[in-house]
Amino acid sequence: FLGFTSAVLILSSRDLRRRATFIYWESLLRYVAALVLVPAGLFGDVGLITVPLGLGDLAIGLVYMFGLPKELGLSHSAFLCDRRGSSLSELS
């Protein structure tokens, strides 16, 4: 799973304007990872090391989710539905 998401992020970074939707959806996966890791570290037998890892995933997800719309000038719904705005239509 981590290898796949790493490959997707690497390939998406090569053409950010066309593939930013993949990175945006990765932020949702980061939130899920944080929701699993933080409680597992606090209340489970996994160990407290998972708490900072989960918080790191949360921070990365926030950067992806709020940095992309700001940088590319698109709305959150455009990323969720994979719709490119007029500012990106010249790339098609």
KOLGUVO-714222 format. One record per residue: x, y negated, z negated of N, C-alpha, C in turn; residue in one letter; residue number from 1. Coordinates in steps of 0.05 Angstrom, whole numbers, plus 5000, padded with zeros to 4 digits. Each point is the difference from the previous one (the first is absolute). Layout:
% residues N
[pt [X,Y,Z],[X,Y,Z],[X,Y,Z],"A",NUM];
...
END
This chain:
% residues 92
[pt [5017,5024,5000],[4983,4976,5000],[5017,4975,5000],"F",1];
[pt [5020,4999,4982],[5017,4977,4999],[5017,4996,5026],"L",2];
[pt [5008,5022,5011],[5015,4999,5026],[4982,4988,5022],"G",3];
[pt [4975,5009,5001],[4982,4990,5020],[4995,4970,4997],"F",4];
[pt [4994,4991,4975],[4995,4972,4996],[5025,4983,5005],"T",5];
[pt [5023,5011,4994],[5025,4986,5006],[5003,4996,5030],"S",6];
[pt [4995,5021,5015],[5003,4998,5029],[4980,4980,5012],"A",7];
[pt [4975,5000,4990],[4980,4981,5009],[5009,4972,4994],"V",8];
[pt [5011,4995,4976],[5008,4973,4994],[5024,4991,5017],"L",9];
[pt [5018,5018,5005],[5024,4993,5017],[4991,4993,5028],"I",10];
[pt [4983,5017,5011],[4990,4995,5028],[4983,4975,5001],"L",11];
[pt [4984,4996,4980],[4983,4976,4999],[5016,4974,4998],"S",12];
[pt [5022,5001,4986],[5016,4976,4996],[5014,4992,5026],"S",13];
[pt [5003,5018,5019],[5012,4993,5026],[4983,4983,5017],"R",14];
[pt [4973,5002,4996],[4981,4983,5015],[4978,4992,4981],"D",15];
[pt [5006,4983,4982],[4982,4993,4977],[4973,4990,5010],"L",16];
[pt [5000,4983,5020],[4975,4988,5008],[4980,5020,5011],"R",17];
[pt [5010,5021,5013],[4982,5020,5011],[4993,5022,4981],"R",18];
[pt [5018,5005,4981],[4996,5023,4982],[4996,4992,4971],"R",19];
[pt [4993,4976,4995],[4997,4990,4972],[4977,5014,4986],"A",20];
[pt [4981,5011,5014],[4978,5014,4988],[5009,5024,4984],"T",21];
[pt [5020,5014,5011],[5011,5023,4986],[5012,4992,4973],"F",22];
[pt [5014,4978,5000],[5012,4990,4975],[4979,4991,4980],"I",23];
[pt [4979,4988,5011],[4978,4991,4982],[4987,5024,4987],"Y",24];
[pt [4995,5021,5015],[4987,5024,4989],[5019,5014,4980],"W",25];
[pt [5026,4997,5005],[5020,5011,4981],[4997,4987,4972],"E",26];
[pt [4991,4975,5000],[4996,4987,4974],[4978,5014,4984],"S",27];
[pt [4980,5010,5013],[4979,5015,4986],[5011,5026,4989],"L",28];
[pt [5018,5013,5015],[5013,5024,4989],[5017,4994,4976],"L",29];
[pt [5013,4977,5000],[5016,4991,4977],[4983,4996,4976],"R",30];
[pt [4976,4989,5004],[4982,4997,4977],[4991,5027,4988],"Y",31];
[pt [4995,5019,5018],[4993,5027,4990],[5023,5012,4985],"V",32];
[pt [5024,4997,5010],[5023,5010,4986],[5003,4988,4972],"A",33];
[pt [4995,4974,4998],[5001,4986,4974],[4979,5011,4982],"A",34];
[pt [4976,5004,5011],[4978,5011,4983],[5005,5028,4990],"L",35];
[pt [5016,5015,5014],[5007,5027,4992],[5024,4999,4980],"V",36];
[pt [5021,4985,5007],[5025,5001,4985],[4998,4987,4973],"L",37];
[pt [4988,4977,4998],[4999,4985,4974],[4986,5016,4979],"V",38];
[pt [4975,5010,5005],[4987,5016,4979],[5014,5026,4994],"P",39];
[pt [5012,5012,5021],[5015,5025,4996],[5024,4996,4982],"A",40];
[pt [5013,4977,5002],[5023,4994,4984],[4992,4992,4971],"G",41];
[pt [4977,4987,4997],[4992,4991,4974],[4986,5022,4984],"L",42];
[pt [4983,5016,5014],[4983,5019,4985],[5006,5029,5007],"F",43];
[pt [5016,5005,5020],[5006,5027,5009],[5028,5009,4990],"G",44];
[pt [5008,5023,5011],[5025,5012,4993],[5022,4994,5020],"D",45];
[pt [4996,4981,5018],[5018,4994,5021],[5025,4985,4990],"V",46];
[pt [4996,4982,4981],[5022,4984,4990],[4995,4971,5005],"G",47];
[pt [5012,4983,4983],[4995,4971,5002],[5014,4988,5024],"L",48];
[pt [5018,5014,5013],[5014,4989,5023],[4980,4995,5023],"I",49];
[pt [4978,5014,5000],[4981,4996,5022],[4984,4974,4997],"T",50];
[pt [5000,4988,4976],[4986,4975,4997],[5013,4977,5016],"V",51];
[pt [5027,4996,4998],[5012,4979,5017],[4999,5007,5030],"P",52];
[pt [5001,5026,5006],[4997,5007,5028],[4972,4993,5011],"L",53];
[pt [4980,5005,4984],[4973,4993,5008],[4996,4970,5002],"G",54];
[pt [5012,4986,4981],[4998,4970,5001],[5015,4989,5025],"L",55];
[pt [5022,5014,5007],[5014,4992,5024],[4983,5005,5025],"G",56];
[pt [4986,5022,5001],[4982,5005,5022],[4978,4979,5002],"D",57];
[pt [4990,4992,4976],[4980,4979,5000],[5010,4974,5011],"L",58];
[pt [5024,4993,4992],[5013,4975,5010],[5004,5001,5030],"A",59];
[pt [5010,5022,5010],[5004,5003,5029],[4974,4998,5015],"I",60];
[pt [4979,5013,4989],[4974,4998,5013],[4989,4972,5001],"G",61];
[pt [5004,4985,4978],[4991,4972,5000],[5015,4983,5021],"L",62];
[pt [5026,5005,5002],[5015,4985,5020],[4990,5007,5028],"V",63];
[pt [4996,5025,5006],[4990,5008,5026],[4973,4988,5005],"Y",64];
[pt [4981,5002,4981],[4973,4992,5004],[4996,4970,5003],"M",65];
[pt [5016,4985,4985],[4996,4971,5001],[5021,4986,5017],"F",66];
[pt [5023,5013,5004],[5021,4988,5017],[4994,5001,5030],"G",67];
[pt [4989,5023,5008],[4994,5003,5029],[4980,4979,5010],"L",68];
[pt [4977,4998,4987],[4981,4980,5010],[5011,4972,5000],"P",69];
[pt [5016,4993,4980],[5011,4973,4999],[5021,4996,5022],"K",70];
[pt [5016,5020,5005],[5022,4998,5020],[4989,5000,5028],"E",71];
[pt [4980,5018,5005],[4990,5003,5028],[4975,4983,5005],"L",72];
[pt [4988,4988,4980],[4977,4983,5004],[4975,5015,5007],"G",73];
[pt [4996,5024,4990],[4976,5015,5005],[4986,5005,4974],"L",74];
[pt [4974,5007,5002],[4984,5005,4976],[5004,5029,4991],"S",75];
[pt [4992,5005,4975],[5001,5027,4989],[4982,5019,5017],"H",76];
[pt [4977,4991,5008],[4982,5017,5016],[5013,5007,5027],"S",77];
[pt [5015,4982,5011],[5014,5006,5026],[5019,5023,4996],"A",78];
[pt [5014,5000,4978],[5019,5023,4994],[4985,5025,4994],"F",79];
[pt [4978,4998,4985],[4985,5025,4992],[4988,5013,5025],"L",80];
[pt [4990,4983,5018],[4986,5011,5024],[5018,5001,5024],"C",81];
[pt [5026,4994,4997],[5019,5000,5022],[4991,4983,5023],"D",82];
[pt [4992,4975,4994],[4992,4981,5021],[5021,4978,5000],"R",83];
[pt [5011,4996,5023],[5019,4978,5004],[4986,4975,5006],"R",84];
[pt [5009,4978,4988],[4989,4974,5005],[5010,4989,5026],"G",85];
[pt [4991,4976,5007],[5008,4987,5025],[5030,4994,4999],"S",86];
[pt [5011,4996,4976],[5029,4993,4998],[5017,5024,5009],"S",87];
[pt [4989,5024,5000],[5016,5023,5007],[4992,5011,5028],"L",88];
[pt [4980,4988,5013],[4991,5011,5025],[5020,4997,5022],"S",89];
[pt [5018,4981,4998],[5019,4997,5022],[5021,5022,5000],"E",90];
[pt [5001,5016,4979],[5019,5022,4999],[4989,5025,5014],"L",91];
[pt [4974,5001,5005],[4989,5025,5012],[5008,5004,5029],"S",92];
END
